Amino acid sequence: MAAVEHEEHHHEGSLWPAVIGISTVILVAGLVILLKNVNFALGAGLVLVFIAVITAFVAKEVKAWPNVIASFFARLRGTAIPAEPEKVGGVGFPTAVFLFTEVALFAAGFGSYFVIRLSFPVWPPPGTPHLDDFIPRLQTFMLLFSSLAIEYAVYSVKRDRLGAVLGGVIATALFGLGFLVLKLGVEWPHLLFDVGFTPNTGIYASMFYILLGAHGAHVLGGVLALGVVAWRAKLRQFSSTSYGLLESVSIYWHFVHLVWLLLFAFIYEGALTWATHV
């Protein structure tokens, strides 16, 4: 158990979240450069940087997984509800399993998208309405600030600043709600009723609504989870020795943000490469 606690403290002070976050920005930049045909070598190099960072992370962190799994089952055998508060410094086994299923879901979605895309000489197919990316850019900034807000909440709970925890969680939820309002209340009604861009418009439109709809559902789920976390924070049920739910929800929210960055790069910015052909 002492080894597990040491491992948890090691994760708590890890620089990996920041490194992976920066490398994700590098990945998106590389994908945009490749899709825009600006510089293949530069774009591919940036993508390889991201792959190298993820490979290094997995190679280093996989050594801790046996301890995390052993700790999980030891606590499960001891009592259904831990007698002592748990301090979650890493991902945690249940959260890791859940995220694995989510990664598989979106990997299948992206895989289908690229298989269909490669079957067309021009993508999106000629005649597809041009998609304006102004609102998606606003949504990108909203999710960026929401990730900073939830990280501030996690930072604060480790220092028992419970008022700041509640503020950070509420700010994250409001940014998430703003994202959904822009998507469902502004962009989609404009595309459906003004532009005539519906799921029946073509295969590109179908994939557009399937992928973005799935992501929107995950954003909604995240907002609901943030509501639960905010209520518990209001009741002062978190502390520097017990904040597992908060950290798990924050990890999920970062995942939702990462998926959006990929959608923005492929669905919106990638679509701009064919504008001269329409």
N, C-alpha and C positions, 0 to 999 in steps of 0.2 A: 504493500500500500504506500509505503514511503517513496518507492520508485515512481509510482503513478503520480503522487502529488508533486514530485520533482518535475516530472514530465509536463504536468499541467502548468506549473509556474514557468517552465521553459517556453511553452506555447504562448503564454500570456504576454511575454516580452518579445515575441518574435517579430522580425521585420518582414516576414513573408507576405502578410496581407498587403502592405504598402508596395512591395516589389511586384507582386502579381497585379495589383491595381495599375501601376505604371506600365507594366508590360502589356496589359489589356489595351490601354490607350495606344501603345506602339502597334499592337496587332491591328486595331481598327484603322490607324493611319496607313499601315501597309496594305490592308485590303482595299482601302479607297484608292491608293496609288495604283494598285494593280488593276482595279476595275476601270479607272480613268485612263489607263494606258499611258501614264506619265513616265514611269521609269521601272521596267520590270525588275532589274537587279536590286534597286533600292526597296521596292515593295516586297520582293521575296526575302530580302535580308531582314526586314522588319518583322515579317511573319516568323522567320526562323529564330529571331531573338525571343519571341513569345514562346515558341515550342521549346527552346533551350531552357527558359526559366521554369516552365511547367515540368519539364523532365527533371531538372535539378530539385524542384520542390518535392515531387513524388519520390525520387530516389532518397531524399533525406528524411521525409516524414513517414515513409512506409515502415521505417524501423520502429516507430512508436505505436503502430496500429495494434500489435499483439497486446501491449500493455493496456491500451484503451478498451479493447474487446474483453480482456480478462477482468478489468475493473468493472465494466458494465455488467457482466454475468455474475460477478461476485456480489455486487449490490443487489442484483435481481434475486439472487438466492437468499440474501439476508432478509430483505423486507420489500414489499411492493412499493412502499413510500419510504424513502431514506429517513432514518431517524435524525440524521444531521444534515444541514443544508449542503448541497453540492456546489462546488465551485467549478464551473466549466471553463477551462482555458483553451481547449482545442475545439474541433468540430463536434466531437461526440459521436458515438457509434450510431444511435438512432437517426440523428440529423444527416450523417454521411449516407446511410442507406436511403433515406428519403431523397436527398439530392441526387443520388445515383439514378433513381427512377426518373427524376425530372430531366436529368441530362440525357437519358435514353430517349425520353419522349421528344425533346427538341432536336436531338441528333437525327431521329427518324424523320422529323419534319423538314429539317434542313437538307437531309439526304434526298428526300423526295423532290424537294425544290430544285436541287442541282441536277438530278437525273433528268427531270423534265426540261430544265433550262438547256442542257447540253443537246437535247434532241431537236432544238430549233436553231436555224442558222442565224437568226436575229432575235435578240431577247431584250425586252418583251416583244411579242409578235407585233408586226406592223399594224397600225390602227388603234393600238392601245393608247388611251389618253395619257398625256404627260402628267406625272405626279409632282406637285409642288412640295418642297421639303421644308418650308418655313415652320409649320406647326411641329413636324417631327424634330426639328432643331430645338424648338422651345421645350419639347418633351424631354429631349436628351439632357438639357441643362437642369430641368426639374428633377430628373432621376439622379443626376450628379449631385445636386445639392441635398437630395434626400439621403443618399449614401453617406455624405459628410455628416448629416444630422444624426443618423442612427449610430454612426461611429462615435460621435460626441456623446451620445447616451451611454454607450458601452464604456467609453473612457471615464465618464462621470460615475457610473455605478461602482467601478473598481475603487473609487475614492469616496464612496458613500455620499455623493452629492445628489440626493434623491430628487430635489427640485429640478436640477438640470437634466436628470434622466427623463422625467415626465415631459419637460419642454422639448427635448430632442426627439422623443418618440412621437409626440403630437405633431411636430414640424414635419417629420418623415411621413406621417399619415396624410397630412394636408398636401404635401407635394404629390403623393400618390393619388389622392383624390383629384388634384388639379390635372394630373396626367390623364386620368380617365375622362374628365370633363372635356378636355381638348380633343380626345380621341372619339368619344361617343357623342359628344354634344356639338362639336364644331367640324372636325375633319370628315368623319364618316357621313354625316348628313349632307355635307357639301358634295362629297364624291358620289353618293347614292342618288341624290335628287337634282343637283345642279349639273354635275358632269355626266351622270348616267353610267358611272363606273360601279357595276353591281357584280355579285359573284357569278352571274350568268354571262358577263361580258366576254369571258375567255378563260383559258387555263391560268394565265398570269393573275387575273383578278381573283380566281378561286384560291390560288395559293396565297395571295395577299391577305384575303380575309381569314383564311384558315390559320395561318401563322400568327398574324397580328391579333386575331380573336383569341387564340390560345394564350398568347402572352398577356393580353388584357385580362383574361380570366385569372391568371396568376397574380397580376397586379392587384386585382380586387381581393383575392385571397390573402395577399400580403397586407392590404389595408385592414381587413377584418382581424387578422392576427395582431396587427399593431394596435387595434382598438382594445383587444384583450390585454396586451402588454401595458398600454396606457392606464387601463383600469387598475391593474395590479400595482403599477407604479404609484398611482394616486392613493392606493391603500397602503403604500410604503411596505410592500411585500418583497422588495429587492434589497440586497445589501452587497457589500464587497465579498461576502462569503456565499451568496446565493443569488445567482443571476443567470441560470442556465437557459430559461425560456427567452430572456431578452437576447442573449447571444445567438441562440439558435435562429430566432426570427431575423436578427441582423444578417446572419449568413445567408439565409433564404433571400432577403431583400437584395443583397449584393448579387446573388445569382440572377435574380430578375433583371437587375440593371445590366449585367453582362449580356444576357440574351437580347435585351433591347439594343445594345450597341451593335451586336451582330446583325440584327434585323435592320437597323438603320443603315449599316454599311452595305448590305446585300440588296434589300428591297427598295430602298429610296436612293441612296447614292449610286448603287449599281445600275439602277434604272436610268440614271441621267446619262450613261454612256451611249445610249441609243437615241438620244434626243434629236441628233442631226439626221437620223434615218426616218423619223416620223413625219 
